[in-house]
Structure formats: structure tokens, C-alpha cells
Amino acid sequence: MAIKNRTTHLMVMFPVDMVEEIEAYKFNNRIKTTSEAIRTLIKIGLEETEKLEEE
């Protein structure tokens, strides 16, 4: 039986200015954790990429 909602731990390094932007996004959108903000931003980026590929 497959496990749903499984997560994987990844170590990723970001430039300081990008971390500041992520933290600002987290604050402005009332997101509780930096990890959740990063996942949200990646999801938005992936969705936008898919839209561009469909055109």
C-alpha cells in the first residue's frame, strides 16, 4: 500500500538576499514557517512554468 503525503528532507543553500525575500514573503502572507513559504513559492513557480509550456 502506498504512503500518502510522504516527505523528503533536502538541504538547499540560498543567497542571503533570497532568504530575505523569502522571509518577507512569509511575513506578508502570514505563513508560519520558512519551509512552508519555500514550498509555496516553488509550487507557484512550477505552476507558472506549466502554463508557459502549454502556450
Kinemage of the C-alpha trace (Angstrom):
@kinemage 1
@onewidth
@group {chain A} dominant
@subgroup {mainchain}
@vectorlist {calphas} color= white
{ca met a 1} P 0.000 0.000 0.000
{ca ala a 2} L 1.398 3.430 -0.971
{ca ile a 3} L 2.139 6.006 1.706
{ca lys a 4} L 0.382 9.317 1.033
{ca asn a 5} L 1.811 12.733 1.910
{ca arg a 6} L 5.323 11.377 2.250
{ca thr a 7} L 8.065 13.990 2.588
{ca thr a 8} L 11.778 14.044 1.884
{ca his a 9} L 14.386 16.157 3.616
{ca leu a 10} L 16.604 18.204 1.278
{ca met a 11} L 19.470 20.512 2.140
{ca val a 12} L 19.413 23.598 -0.068
{ca met a 13} L 21.581 26.699 0.131
{ca phe a 14} L 20.260 30.162 -0.781
{ca pro a 15} L 21.979 33.532 -1.186
{ca val a 16} L 21.293 35.869 1.744
{ca asp a 17} L 19.258 38.292 -0.379
{ca met a 18} L 16.966 35.466 -1.497
{ca val a 19} L 16.458 34.336 2.109
{ca glu a 20} L 15.441 37.900 2.973
{ca glu a 21} L 12.904 37.866 0.136
{ca ile a 22} L 11.535 34.510 1.300
{ca glu a 23} L 11.238 35.776 4.869
{ca ala a 24} L 9.416 38.903 3.649
{ca tyr a 25} L 7.036 36.722 1.618
{ca lys a 26} L 6.455 34.536 4.680
{ca phe a 27} L 5.665 37.575 6.862
{ca asn a 28} L 3.479 39.340 4.279
{ca asn a 29} L 1.432 36.186 3.655
{ca arg a 30} L 1.245 35.187 7.329
{ca ile a 31} L 2.904 31.841 6.661
{ca lys a 32} L 4.075 30.142 9.860
{ca thr a 33} L 7.324 28.549 8.706
{ca thr a 34} L 10.074 29.310 6.227
{ca ser a 35} L 9.765 25.766 4.865
{ca glu a 36} L 6.103 26.316 4.052
{ca ala a 37} L 6.902 29.638 2.373
{ca ile a 38} L 9.579 27.975 0.233
{ca arg a 39} L 7.209 25.132 -0.737
{ca thr a 40} L 4.526 27.679 -1.655
{ca leu a 41} L 6.900 29.729 -3.788
{ca ile a 42} L 8.196 26.628 -5.570
{ca lys a 43} L 4.640 25.451 -6.238
{ca ile a 44} L 3.733 28.868 -7.700
{ca gly a 45} L 6.845 28.792 -9.889
{ca leu a 46} L 6.108 25.276 -11.126
{ca glu a 47} L 2.501 26.175 -11.942
{ca glu a 48} L 3.652 29.238 -13.900
{ca thr a 49} L 6.187 27.117 -15.793
{ca glu a 50} L 3.452 24.624 -16.719
{ca lys a 51} L 1.276 27.478 -18.016
{ca leu a 52} L 4.105 28.765 -20.203
{ca glu a 53} L 4.765 25.277 -21.574
{ca glu a 54} L 1.092 24.900 -22.525
{ca glu a 55} L 1.165 28.057 -24.665
